[in-house]
Amino acid sequence: QSTMNKTPAANTINNCFIYCRKSSEDKEKQILSLNDQERICAELALDKGFEVLAVYKESKSAKRPDKRVNFKEMLARIKKGESKNILCWKRTHSTAHGKNRSETRPAVTYLVAT
């Protein structure tokens, strides 16, 4: 599922795509819904001054990127030069005081399309 603006943006530095994904395999480890990921990434985009060109959402495993149709579509648009930025929800693992902890936060990924 994607929401797209078909007009290419002139300034690829100040625009972005939002990519939201939930694993289809590990549902108990998923913290945020796709809609919550989109809302938080959209807030970050506004805060950072990014124009959101499109929002891509998928419920797919990351093990097989070739099966993620929306991800591939977004990368094709990046290769065309429409943007160099992806906002996504990032789950990180850390060890604090000897305990394993999962943390989540929005992340800006800067890409250089070749």
N, C-alpha and C positions, 0 to 999 in steps of 0.2 A: 504494500500500500504506500503510495507516495503522493505528496501534494507538490505540484510543480508550477513554477513560473517559467514560461517558455522563452522569455526575453533574456538574452545573454547580458550579464552585467558588465559595465565598462571597467569597474575597479575591482579586481579580484582580491585585493588586500582587505577590503572592508565588507566582504560578503562571505556567506558560508552556506553549507548544507548541514542539516541536523540529521543524525543517524541514530535511531533507537532500535535496540535489539534485546530480546529475551530469549534465552536458550530454550529450545524445545525439549532438551534432555534433563536439565537440572533445575526443575521448577522450585524446589525447596530452597535453593540458594539465591533465587531472584528476589531482590529487595524492592525494586520499583517497577510499577506497571509501565507499559509503553507510553501511555498518556502522561504519567507523572514525569518520565524521562523527558518527553517533549516539552512539557511546561517549564521544567527547570532549565533545560538547554535554551529555550526561547528567552527566558529571563536573563540568562548569561549573555546571550547574543545582544539583547537590548542594552545591558550594562556595558558590554565591550564595544558597542557601536556597530555591530555587524548587521547587514541586511540578510535575512534568511531567504535564500532562493528556493529551497525545497526541503520538505521533511520526509524522510524515508523511515519506514517502520517494518520490522520483520520479527517473526517468532521462529528462529532457525538456530541450529547448532553452528558454532564457529568452526567446527572441525572440517567442514566442506564449504569453503567460501564460494566455490563454483556453483553451489546450489542456492546461494542468496541472490535472487534476481534483482531486488532493489539495490543491494550493495553494488552489484555489477553495473547497474544503470547509473548510480551516483558516480562511480569511478570513471565511467565513460564520459560523463559531463565534466569531470575534473580534467581528464585528458584533452578535452576540447578547449580547455582554458577558461571555463566559466567561473571557477573559484579555486582557491588553494587551501581552503579551510573547511574542516569538519568539526562540528560540535557533537560530542557524544557523552554518554554517561559511562564513567570508568569505575570499575570495581577494583580495588587494590587490596592486597593482603599485607598485613604487617604484624610484627610481634611486639607487643608492649608488655613490659613487666612479666615476661615469660609466658604470656598467653597469646595464642593466635587470635587475631582480630581481623574482621573484614570491614573495610571502609568503602564508602562510595562517594563520589563527587563528580560534578560536571568537569569535562576536560575539553580544552581546545586543541585540536590536532592541526598543525600547520603542514601542508603538503607542498611539494614542488613537483608539479606535473611535467613529465618529459614527453 
